[in-house]
Amino acid sequence: MGIVEEAHNVKVIGSGDRVIVLAHGFGTDQSVWKHLVPHLVDDYRVILFDKMGAGTTNPDYFDFERYSSLEGYAYDVLAILEELQVESCIYVGHSVSAMIGAIASVSRPDLFSKLIFVSGSPRYLNDVDYYGGFEEEDLNQLWDAIKSNYKAWCDGFAPLCVGGDMESVAVQEFSRTLFNMRPDIALSVAQTIFYSDMRHLLPHVTVPCHIIQSMKDLAVPVVVSEFLHQHLGSESVVEVMSTDGHLPQLSSPDVVVPVLLRHIRHNITV
């Protein structure tokens, strides 16, 4: 196993000629895909990894400067593909990993046959003529809460983010993986994500994109999916699911897994 694979806890499972990369979002790790993976391993080679900063990675490897922008994570994705000698893949990116995949695809479009965004957003802050869902004041309160009592913040943020039943297994699972992050790393990663603005990048994406999101999502208003659809430089298709929450693959797998499988298996028809 190479250095990059080891650092990111890379797992390659399943069999098949086609490769799928599953990239998780903030506060989770590769376990967030546990409901989807069993449906893929018979037909695809599935690459799972943990983003640097996840609670399952070595915090000593976290370079605060490198990961002060999403480009640092995109280079990690490309390094994993290079180390595994992947020539083409279907990339499924959840939350911030949607834009990380978009950045990677602009750099190396040849490596990606399709991008699937799950709960992705190019910008979280509201702007003139753009609704991202958050004001500056919201973020300042978020940073204060993370700094003052990380455990309490995790316990409060997890149910809001997951949506639905406060006592659900999905909430407990997200709360666990969120709390596994080192608090200073979690704060840094959250600030990088919430202050990111990838709107300028969207016209440069040439790989076909499938945009999937929940009807109700604390982090990503439903209008964001339409914004992505309108501004991407590639063919794209949108599907808004009747789910609640930012981690629908964890909280509503019965709805989400069939949707994801359909988008993985079928190309956009214009």
DAFENSUL-V552871 format. One record per residue. RES is the residue in one small letter. PSI is psi in degrees with one decimal (none if undefined). BURIAL is # if it has 9 or more other C-alpha atoms within 8 Angstrom, else .. D_LAST is the distance of its C-alpha to the last C-alpha in Angstrom with 1 decimal. Layout:
{{RES;PSI;BURIAL;D_LAST} {RES;PSI;BURIAL;D_LAST}}
This chain:
{{m;134.9;.;41.5} {g;170.4;.;40.9} {i;-43.2;.;41.8} {v;-45.2;#;38.3} {e;-43.4;#;37.6} {e;-43.5;#;40.9} {a;-33.0;#;40.5} {h;9.8;#;37.1} {n;44.4;#;38.2} {v;132.8;#;35.4} {k;135.2;.;34.9} {v;115.9;.;32.9} {i;164.1;.;32.7} {g;177.4;#;31.1} {s;154.6;#;30.3} {g;163.3;#;27.4} {d;-31.0;.;25.9} {r;145.6;#;23.1} {v;136.5;#;24.2} {i;131.7;#;23.3} {v;127.2;#;24.9} {l;117.5;#;25.8} {a;122.3;#;27.0} {h;168.1;#;29.0} {g;-167.9;#;29.7} {f;137.0;#;33.0} {g;-0.2;#;35.9} {t;-173.5;#;34.6} {d;-169.1;#;34.6} {q;-16.5;#;32.8} {s;-15.3;.;34.3} {v;-16.8;#;31.7} {w;11.1;#;29.3} {k;-27.6;.;32.0} {h;-23.9;#;30.2} {l;-41.2;#;27.0} {v;-45.6;#;28.7} {p;-24.5;.;30.3} {h;-6.8;.;27.0} {l;-27.6;#;25.8} {v;-21.4;#;29.0} {d;-26.4;.;28.9} {d;-15.0;#;25.6} {y;156.6;#;25.4} {r;118.3;#;27.8} {v;124.7;#;27.8} {i;120.4;#;29.2} {l;144.2;#;30.8} {f;164.0;#;32.8} {d;129.1;#;34.6} {k;144.3;#;33.9} {m;133.0;#;37.2} {g;-21.0;#;39.1} {a;152.9;#;38.2} {g;-19.0;#;41.3} {t;-6.5;#;41.1} {t;161.4;#;41.2} {n;116.9;#;44.5} {p;-21.4;#;45.0} {d;-22.5;.;47.1} {y;-9.8;.;43.9} {f;113.8;#;42.4} {d;107.3;.;42.6} {f;-33.6;.;42.5} {e;-47.0;.;41.8} {r;-41.1;.;39.0} {y;23.3;#;37.2} {s;-3.7;#;37.8} {s;160.0;#;34.3} {l;-19.3;#;31.0} {e;-37.9;#;31.1} {g;-40.4;#;34.0} {y;-36.0;#;31.8} {a;-40.2;#;29.0} {y;-33.8;#;31.6} {d;-43.7;#;32.7} {v;-46.6;#;29.3} {l;-36.7;#;29.3} {a;-38.2;#;33.0} {i;-46.0;#;32.2} {l;-38.9;#;29.5} {e;-44.6;.;31.9} {e;-33.9;#;34.8} {l;0.1;.;33.0} {q;42.5;.;31.7} {v;129.0;#;28.0} {e;-24.5;.;25.9} {s;141.7;#;22.4} {c;160.2;#;21.5} {i;126.4;#;19.2} {y;123.8;#;20.7} {v;112.7;#;21.1} {g;125.8;#;23.0} {h;136.1;#;24.8} {s;-125.3;#;26.1} {v;-25.4;#;27.4} {s;-13.3;#;26.0} {a;-51.3;#;22.5} {m;-30.8;#;23.6} {i;-43.0;#;25.8} {g;-38.0;#;22.9} {a;-43.8;#;21.1} {i;-46.9;#;24.4} {a;-37.7;#;24.9} {s;-29.3;#;21.4} {v;-36.9;#;22.2} {s;-41.9;.;25.5} {r;72.2;.;24.2} {p;-25.9;#;20.5} {d;-22.2;.;21.5} {l;-9.7;#;22.6} {f;121.8;#;19.4} {s;-21.8;#;16.4} {k;141.6;#;15.0} {l;130.9;#;16.5} {i;116.2;#;16.9} {f;125.7;#;18.8} {v;114.1;#;21.2} {s;43.4;#;23.1} {g;154.8;#;22.5} {s;138.1;#;23.7} {p;-18.1;#;24.1} {r;135.5;#;27.4} {y;-23.8;#;29.7} {l;141.4;#;32.1} {n;151.8;#;31.7} {d;174.1;.;31.7} {v;126.7;.;31.8} {d;22.4;.;28.6} {y;129.9;.;27.3} {y;105.9;#;28.0} {g;-17.9;#;28.2} {g;-15.2;#;30.7} {f;144.1;#;33.9} {e;161.5;.;36.8} {e;-41.5;.;39.1} {e;-36.5;.;41.8} {d;-42.7;.;39.7} {l;-38.8;#;39.4} {n;-39.3;.;43.1} {q;-36.8;.;44.0} {l;-47.6;.;41.7} {w;-41.6;#;43.5} {d;-40.5;.;46.9} {a;-41.4;#;46.1} {i;-42.1;#;45.0} {k;-36.9;#;48.1} {s;-41.2;.;50.6} {n;95.0;.;50.0} {y;-43.3;#;47.1} {k;-45.9;.;47.7} {a;-38.9;.;47.9} {w;-44.9;#;44.7} {c;-45.5;#;42.8} {d;-32.5;#;44.2} {g;-37.5;.;43.1} {f;-37.2;.;39.7} {a;-52.5;#;38.5} {p;-34.1;#;38.4} {l;-42.3;#;36.9} {c;-43.4;#;34.0} {v;-36.4;#;33.4} {g;172.3;#;33.9} {g;-143.4;.;35.2} {d;123.7;.;38.4} {m;-29.3;.;40.8} {e;11.9;.;42.5} {s;158.8;.;39.4} {v;-37.6;.;39.2} {a;-41.1;#;36.1} {v;-44.1;#;38.1} {q;-39.6;#;41.0} {e;-46.6;.;38.8} {f;-40.3;#;37.2} {s;-39.4;#;40.6} {r;-49.8;.;42.0} {t;-30.8;#;39.5} {l;-45.3;#;39.7} {f;-22.1;#;43.5} {n;-19.4;#;43.5} {m;145.9;#;42.4} {r;131.8;#;45.4} {p;-40.7;#;45.7} {d;-32.5;.;45.9} {i;-42.9;#;42.7} {a;-42.4;#;40.9} {l;-46.4;#;41.9} {s;-45.0;#;40.8} {v;-44.9;#;37.4} {a;-41.5;#;36.8} {q;-40.4;#;37.8} {t;-43.6;#;35.6} {i;-52.7;#;32.6} {f;-20.4;#;33.4} {y;0.8;#;34.3} {s;150.7;#;31.2} {d;104.9;.;28.9} {m;16.6;#;25.7} {r;-37.0;.;24.0} {h;-23.7;.;24.8} {l;-29.9;.;23.1} {l;-42.6;#;19.6} {p;-18.1;#;18.6} {h;-6.1;.;19.8} {v;124.5;#;17.6} {t;-10.2;#;15.3} {v;137.3;#;14.5} {p;138.2;#;11.3} {c;135.9;#;12.7} {h;118.4;#;12.9} {i;116.4;#;15.2} {i;131.8;#;17.6} {q;166.7;#;20.8} {s;151.6;#;23.6} {m;-39.1;#;24.2} {k;122.6;#;27.7} {d;118.0;#;28.3} {l;-38.9;#;31.4} {a;-26.9;.;30.0} {v;102.9;#;26.4} {p;149.9;#;26.0} {v;-25.6;#;22.9} {v;-19.5;.;22.0} {v;-36.0;#;21.6} {s;-37.7;#;18.3} {e;-36.7;#;16.9} {f;-45.9;.;18.8} {l;-48.5;#;17.2} {h;-41.9;#;13.7} {q;-28.4;.;14.9} {h;-10.6;#;16.9} {l;143.7;#;15.2} {g;-5.7;#;14.8} {s;173.3;#;11.9} {e;141.2;#;8.3} {s;158.4;#;9.4} {v;145.4;#;9.4} {v;138.1;#;12.8} {e;117.7;.;15.0} {v;120.7;#;18.5} {m;157.9;#;21.0} {s;27.5;.;24.2} {t;165.7;#;26.2} {d;124.7;#;29.0} {g;165.5;#;29.6} {h;-11.4;#;28.6} {l;59.7;#;28.9} {p;-26.2;#;27.1} {q;-18.9;#;26.9} {l;-39.7;#;30.7} {s;-26.9;#;31.5} {s;56.5;#;29.0} {p;-28.8;#;28.1} {d;-30.3;.;27.9} {v;-44.5;#;24.9} {v;-40.7;#;23.4} {v;-47.4;#;23.8} {p;-36.5;.;21.6} {v;-47.4;.;18.8} {l;-43.0;.;19.2} {l;-38.6;#;19.4} {r;-43.2;.;16.2} {h;-30.8;#;14.3} {i;-41.2;#;16.5} {r;-28.4;.;15.9} {h;136.2;.;12.2} {n;161.2;.;9.6} {i;130.9;#;6.3} {t;123.7;.;3.8} {v;none;.;0.0}}
